[in-house]
Amino acid sequence: MEKINYNPSRLYNIYIVITLKGKKQVGTVTAAERGALVTVVFCMNAVGGFVPPLFVFPRKNMKADLLDGAPPGTIAACHPSGWIQQHIFSQWLQHFIGHIKPSLQDQVLLILDGHYYSHTRNIEVIEMGRKNHVTILCIPPPTSHRMQSLDIAFMSPFKTYDSQQIEMWLKQNPGRIANAFHICKLTCPAYLKSATAEISANGFRKCGIYPLNGNVFADHEFKKCNC
């Protein structure tokens, strides 16, 4: 098998966030639909590049104004559950390829976790990756808490900024209830503050992915995760 030395700008990590609309962790907002889920797919590379996110809204039909205020280039899909599905993840990969434009001379390594069937058992995604020079690598489940760079570096500041946005919105709109049409408007400022080169570089470095660090795990940690 030919060895490929990936440029750090072509090392991408993907993270799928599933959040309750109006859940307490991101503020004291009250949801019109209790328990409704909104899924967001974030993706960044090792040198500060971010792919515009994908939102999955818990409804049957898409409306353009659901994306009002979203980060530039954001895409969306709908499913009654709010969970990402195989065909939606295929849609996201097409979005990723269109944004990154990998080629034979400039191939891409896409790192993701293996928790979702939409990732690991999606033949369409695997074939699409092969045809478009995207190598898909799954993080071993017992190590994702230490090797998921978006979770380690991006999500903490994002959640902090997101909570601040929601609290500000609540103060400015007393008595109002947030719904799906508020999600992007509230998320965009938090996302833009968090999607920085420093944060992405720190995430890959702390995970030992780039620069490559084979000693990111101590010997006793291998015993804990049964690696």
Secondary structure, DSSP 4 states (H G I P E B T S, - for coil): -------GGGEEEEEEEEEETT-GGG-SPPBSSTT-EEEEEEEEETTS-EEEEEEEESSSS--GGGGTTPPTT-EEEE-TT-S--HHHHHHHHHHHHHHH---SSS-EEEEEES--HHHHT-HHHHHHHHHTTEEEEEEPGGGHHHH-HIIIIIHHHHHHHHHHHHHHHHHHSTT--B-HHHHHHHHHHHHHHH--HHHHHHHHHHTTTTTT-TTSS-HHHHHHTT-
